[in-house]
C-alpha cells in the first residue's frame, strides 16, 4: 500500500502459474465503466445561496455532511445553525449542494471563494492567499491523547471498513464511541464528512483517525473543528508536524499499525 492509495487491491497476475513474471497485460480497456472496481469521483459544487464557492472532486455520497464539514473547515460558517437548509441537485457532470444561509454568510463566502477546482488529492488547492491556507489555526486546550488500546481499536475499525481505492476517516468520542465514518477518494473530503456529520449530530469528536498520510490541510481542519488528537496511517509532512505542535494538536503516526509514534503532544 502507498500513502495515497489506501487499502489497494493488487491486480491479478495474468501470467501462467509458476512463470514468476507478468509478461502480458490484463486488458480491461473495453470493459464497461460500471463494471470497473475503482471508486467514483465527481465534481461537487458548493454554493451559499446563489454564490458559487468551490467545486471539489469527491466521491458522490454523504454530500450534505461533506458540504457542512467543508463550509466549517473553510471558516464560512461558525456553527451548524448558520445553515437554514441544504439542497442537493444534479448537475451536468456531477452534483451541487446549495446551503441556504443569511446574507452575511453569503458575503463572507463571496469574499473568500476559491479560484480553482479543489482536487481529490489536495484540500488546499485553489486558495488565493497564504492566509486562507492557514485560516482557523489556534492553540487548542491541553488534552490527553487516547490510550494506545483505543488507537489499536481504531486501526481495527479502519481495517474492517476498508474499501479498495478509498480513504476513510473515523471520529470518536473520548470514551472511544464511534461518532461518524467518512469514506471518499480524497482524504480531506473524508475528514470533512466526519466533521460535518459531527456538527449535524451536535457532537464534537475527541479524536479522529484517517487512512492516509497527514498533510497540512488535515491538521488545519482538525484544529478548526476542535479535535484534540489526529491519528494518521502513515508519516505526515514536516509542515503538518510543525503546525500541529504550534496548535497543541496531538498528532500520531500509526506506521500502518506497526507502531504508534507521538509526533506532537497536546497534553502539555
C-alpha positions as CSV (number, residue, x, y, z in Angstrom):
1,X,0.0,0.0,0.0
2,X,1.2,3.5,-0.8
3,X,0.3,6.6,1.4
4,X,-2.1,7.9,-1.2
5,X,-3.6,4.6,-2.3
6,X,-5.0,3.1,0.9
7,X,-6.2,-0.5,1.0
8,X,-5.1,-1.0,-2.6
9,X,-6.1,-4.4,-4.0
10,X,-3.3,-5.9,-6.2
11,X,-4.2,-6.8,-9.8
12,X,-4.4,-10.5,-10.5
13,X,-1.3,-11.7,-12.2
14,X,-2.4,-12.8,-15.7
15,X,0.8,-14.8,-16.4
16,X,0.8,-18.6,-16.4
17,X,1.0,-20.1,-13.0
18,X,4.6,-20.6,-11.9
19,X,6.1,-18.3,-14.6
20,X,7.4,-15.9,-12.0
21,X,6.8,-12.8,-14.1
22,X,4.0,-10.7,-15.6
23,X,4.6,-10.7,-19.3
24,X,1.1,-9.7,-20.6
25,X,-1.5,-7.1,-19.9
26,X,-4.9,-7.8,-18.4
27,X,-6.7,-5.8,-21.0
28,X,-9.7,-4.0,-19.5
29,X,-9.7,-1.2,-21.9
30,X,-13.1,-2.2,-23.3
31,X,-14.8,-3.0,-20.0
32,X,-17.9,-1.1,-19.3
33,X,-17.2,1.7,-16.8
34,X,-19.9,0.4,-14.5
35,X,-18.1,-2.9,-14.2
36,X,-14.8,-1.4,-13.2
37,X,-14.0,-1.7,-9.4
38,X,-12.4,1.8,-9.0
39,X,-14.0,4.4,-6.8
40,X,-16.4,7.1,-8.1
41,X,-15.2,10.7,-8.5
42,X,-17.5,13.5,-9.5
43,X,-17.3,17.3,-9.3
44,X,-19.4,18.6,-6.4
45,X,-20.1,22.3,-6.4
46,X,-20.8,24.0,-3.1
47,X,-22.9,27.2,-3.2
48,X,-24.0,29.6,-0.5
49,X,-27.4,30.8,-1.7
50,X,-26.6,31.7,-5.3
51,X,-22.9,32.3,-4.6
52,X,-20.6,29.6,-6.0
53,X,-17.8,29.0,-3.5
54,X,-15.8,26.0,-4.7
55,X,-16.0,22.8,-6.8
56,X,-14.4,19.8,-5.1
57,X,-13.7,16.4,-6.7
58,X,-15.2,13.9,-4.4
59,X,-16.9,10.5,-4.0
60,X,-20.6,11.4,-4.5
61,X,-22.2,10.2,-1.3
62,X,-22.6,11.8,2.2
63,X,-22.8,15.1,0.2
64,X,-24.6,17.0,2.9
65,X,-22.1,16.1,5.5
66,X,-19.3,16.9,3.1
67,X,-20.7,20.4,2.4
68,X,-21.3,21.1,6.1
69,X,-17.8,20.0,7.1
70,X,-16.2,21.8,4.2
71,X,-18.0,25.0,5.0
72,X,-17.0,24.8,8.6
73,X,-13.4,23.9,7.8
74,X,-13.2,26.9,5.5
75,X,-14.5,29.2,8.1
76,X,-17.5,30.3,6.0
77,X,-19.9,29.1,8.8
78,X,-19.2,29.1,12.5
79,X,-21.8,26.6,13.6
80,X,-24.3,24.2,12.0
81,X,-27.1,26.7,13.0
82,X,-25.7,29.1,10.4
83,X,-27.3,26.9,7.7
84,X,-31.1,27.3,7.3
85,X,-31.4,24.4,4.9
86,X,-29.5,22.3,2.4
87,X,-30.4,21.0,-1.0
88,X,-28.6,18.5,-3.3
89,X,-29.0,18.8,-7.0
90,X,-27.7,17.0,-10.1
91,X,-25.5,19.0,-12.5
92,X,-24.4,18.0,-16.0
93,X,-21.4,16.0,-14.8
94,X,-21.8,15.9,-11.0
95,X,-23.7,17.4,-8.2
96,X,-24.4,20.8,-6.5
97,X,-25.0,21.3,-2.8
98,X,-26.8,24.6,-2.0
99,X,-26.5,25.9,1.5
100,X,-29.2,28.4,2.3
101,X,-27.7,31.0,4.7
102,X,-28.1,34.5,5.9
103,X,-26.8,37.4,3.7
104,X,-23.8,38.0,6.0
105,X,-22.6,34.4,5.5
106,X,-23.1,34.7,1.7
107,X,-21.0,37.9,1.7
108,X,-18.3,36.0,3.7
109,X,-18.3,33.2,1.2
110,X,-18.0,35.6,-1.8
111,X,-15.0,37.3,-0.1
112,X,-13.0,34.1,0.2
113,X,-14.3,32.0,-2.8
114,X,-11.7,29.5,-4.3
115,X,-10.1,30.5,-7.5
116,X,-9.9,27.0,-8.9
117,X,-11.3,23.5,-8.6
118,X,-10.1,21.6,-5.5
119,X,-8.7,18.2,-6.4
120,X,-9.4,15.0,-4.6
121,X,-5.8,14.7,-3.7
122,X,-5.4,18.1,-2.0
123,X,-7.9,20.0,0.1
124,X,-5.8,23.2,-0.1
125,X,-5.8,23.6,-3.9
126,X,-7.2,26.9,-5.2
127,X,-6.7,29.1,-2.2
128,X,-5.7,32.6,-3.3
129,X,-3.7,33.7,-0.3
130,X,-1.5,32.0,2.3
131,X,-3.7,33.5,5.0
132,X,-6.6,31.4,3.6
133,X,-4.4,28.3,3.8
134,X,-3.7,28.8,7.5
135,X,-7.2,30.1,8.4
136,X,-8.7,28.9,11.6
137,X,-5.4,27.9,13.3
138,X,-5.5,28.5,17.0
139,X,-4.0,26.9,20.1
140,X,-6.1,24.0,21.4
141,X,-6.7,23.5,25.1
142,X,-4.5,20.8,26.7
143,X,-5.9,17.3,26.3
144,X,-4.6,13.8,27.0
145,X,-4.1,11.6,23.9
146,X,-6.2,8.4,23.6
147,X,-4.8,5.3,25.2
148,X,-2.8,3.1,22.9
149,X,-5.5,0.4,23.2
150,X,-8.1,2.9,21.8
151,X,-5.8,3.6,18.9
152,X,-5.5,-0.1,18.2
153,X,-9.3,-0.4,18.2
154,X,-9.5,2.5,15.8
155,X,-7.0,0.8,13.5
156,X,-9.1,-2.4,13.6
157,X,-12.2,-0.3,12.7
158,X,-10.3,1.2,9.7
159,X,-9.4,-2.3,8.6
160,X,-13.0,-3.6,9.0
161,X,-14.4,-0.7,6.9
162,X,-11.6,-0.6,4.3
163,X,-12.6,-0.3,0.7
164,X,-10.3,-0.5,-2.3
165,X,-9.1,2.8,-3.6
166,X,-10.9,4.8,-0.9
167,X,-9.8,6.9,2.0
168,X,-11.5,6.5,5.3
169,X,-11.9,8.9,8.3
170,X,-13.3,8.0,11.6
171,X,-14.2,10.2,14.6
172,X,-14.5,9.1,18.2
173,X,-15.8,10.4,21.5
174,X,-13.5,10.5,24.5
175,X,-14.9,7.1,25.6
176,X,-14.0,5.5,22.3
177,X,-17.5,5.5,20.9
178,X,-17.5,5.9,17.1
179,X,-19.3,9.1,16.1
180,X,-19.0,9.1,12.4
181,X,-17.3,7.5,9.4
182,X,-16.5,9.3,6.2
183,X,-15.4,7.5,3.0
184,X,-14.0,9.3,-0.1
185,X,-11.5,9.2,-2.8
186,X,-9.9,12.3,-1.2
187,X,-8.5,12.1,2.3
188,X,-9.5,15.7,3.1
189,X,-13.1,15.0,1.9
190,X,-13.3,12.0,4.1
191,X,-12.3,14.2,7.1
192,X,-14.8,16.9,6.1
193,X,-17.5,14.3,6.1
194,X,-16.9,13.2,9.7
195,X,-16.6,16.8,10.8
196,X,-19.8,17.7,9.1
197,X,-21.7,14.7,10.5
198,X,-20.5,15.6,14.0
199,X,-21.8,19.1,13.5
200,X,-25.2,17.7,12.3
201,X,-25.3,15.5,15.4
202,X,-24.2,18.2,17.7
203,X,-21.3,16.1,18.9
204,X,-17.6,17.1,18.9
205,X,-15.1,14.4,18.4
206,X,-12.3,14.0,20.9
207,X,-10.0,12.3,18.3
208,X,-10.0,11.3,14.7
209,X,-8.2,8.8,12.6
210,X,-7.6,8.7,8.8
211,X,-6.3,6.0,6.5
212,X,-3.8,8.3,4.9
213,X,-0.6,10.3,5.3
214,X,-1.1,13.6,7.0
215,X,-0.6,16.9,5.2
216,X,-1.3,20.4,6.4
217,X,-4.9,20.6,5.5
218,X,-5.8,17.7,7.7
219,X,-4.2,19.5,10.7
220,X,-6.0,22.7,9.8
221,X,-9.4,21.0,9.6
222,X,-8.8,19.1,12.9
223,X,-7.8,22.3,14.7
224,X,-10.7,24.3,13.3
225,X,-13.1,21.5,14.4
226,X,-11.6,21.4,17.9
227,X,-10.5,17.8,17.5
228,X,-7.7,17.3,20.1
229,X,-6.0,14.3,18.5
230,X,-5.4,13.3,14.9
231,X,-4.0,9.8,14.1
232,X,-2.9,9.0,10.6
233,X,-1.9,5.8,9.0
234,X,1.4,7.0,7.6
235,X,4.0,9.7,8.0
236,X,2.9,13.3,8.0
237,X,4.7,16.2,6.3
238,X,7.1,18.3,8.3
239,X,4.9,21.3,7.9
240,X,2.0,19.3,9.3
241,X,4.0,18.4,12.4
242,X,5.3,22.0,12.8
243,X,1.8,23.4,12.7
244,X,0.4,20.6,14.9
245,X,3.0,21.5,17.6
246,X,2.2,25.2,17.3
247,X,-1.5,24.5,17.7
248,X,-1.1,22.0,20.6
249,X,-2.7,19.2,18.5
250,X,-1.7,15.7,19.4
251,X,-0.5,14.1,16.1
252,X,0.1,10.4,16.0
253,X,1.7,8.4,13.2
254,X,0.4,4.8,13.3
255,X,3.0,3.5,10.9
256,X,0.3,1.3,9.3
257,X,-0.3,-0.5,12.5
258,X,3.2,-1.5,13.2
259,X,3.8,1.1,16.0
260,X,2.4,4.3,17.4
261,X,4.5,7.4,17.3
262,X,3.6,10.7,19.0
263,X,4.9,13.5,16.8
264,X,3.1,16.3,18.6
265,X,1.7,16.3,22.1
266,X,-1.3,18.3,23.2
267,X,-1.2,17.4,26.9
268,X,1.4,19.9,27.9
